């Protein structure tokens, strides 16, 4: 993993904690949450305040995530909103934390200037001993306060002020007045500067979880289903009308199609489909060469083309199918029939523009693991797990490619691959075609994605 770490592809963009004041605040929050303190003179934290160095010190990767269910967090600065979430157990955790920080940035900025904010993502489920328990997770509530209880004190003071205003003869209640004065010394004037957090609760109908080998749970779609990354038989009974595993390719394809969750890359607006498909072919080519013990060439297109000619019949069906699709896209050649049973099918798709776009692209990455760029962007946990078993030649090629081609412009790469998330204001003019192509109706019926619609 040293190649990834040295290139900033692992543990990158973490927030450094080195000053004695911040370490003291972190320790106060950590002790309140876990009863522990760190002895490290400096460390780094992710968006939740989790530190890989402290996890190593405690020999506990879940020291801020007991049972892997209700993620706890420690905020030292609002700058944590741009940091990744390490050891994620649920796909929605980072998004909820970032949204919480952004919606309460001014409040958090003021609070973290003198104290740490700590809390948890409470989903009312404290242990998932069976897969069915995961379906009880519907609403996630962000519970947060400072180590000194500033938010709780402010809420208490607000309630006492309301009582003071409505209670008859409150002016003669010396105890109530004394309590208000004591709290006000800690919180300030909550009538002019309310100390509250916005939108503390989030509803999550569709999500991924790392529990039980990995599950994708879709409830807020027209045709709900659950997709297991392991054998579906091991799940037992779950409250889902349809249950698939990754071997049920036709079922997953039908689910994605019926719910309008995917689109063919070659039909996506504003996408250089040919370039994307060629890059996927390069990744497949490198995987085959490294597995066979061949020297993996540089990223030169000419060298990779020579390698493809050398390997010939050793290349897998995914490579040949994508090559046929590129040939059709560039030259209007024979239209390739790529059904959902074909190994290349999910390489030809990306998520449509909808709220769960990232979740669908993560699922597609799991179904097309040779596309290492999409795997790294959309499913880092799986990327790191698979990376450990790759030959050195593939590790070096992938690490170099991601550092040179992706890390230098992450937003641009994501937009090119998956779209910007916004529909264009005006319909773009259709590009000129050098020769007639097959009709849209024929594409719909017999194209790579047409078999699912039939």
Secondary structure, DSSP 8 states (H G I E B T S, - for coil): -HHHHHTTSSSTT-EEE-SHHHHHHHHHHHHHHHS-----S-EEE-TTS--HHHHHHHT-TTTTSGGGTS-EEEES-GGGGGS--TT-SBTTHHHHHHHHHHHTHHHHHHHHTTS-EEEEEE-S----SSGGGGGG--EEEEEEEETT-HHHHHHHHHHHHHHHHHSTTGGG-HHHHHHHHHHHHHH--TTTS----S--EEE-SEEEE-GGG-EEEE-SSSS-EEEESS-GGGG-S-S-S-EEETT-HHHHHHHHHHTT-EEEGGGSTT--HHHHHHHHHHHHHHHHHHHTT-----S-HHHHHHHHHHHGGGS-HHHHHHHHHHHHHHH--------TTSTTGGGGEEE-SSTTHHHHHHHHHHH-TT-HHHHHHH-HHHHHHHHTTS-HHHHHHHHHHIIIIIGGGHHHHHHHHH--SS--SS-------SS----HHHHHHHSTTHHHH-
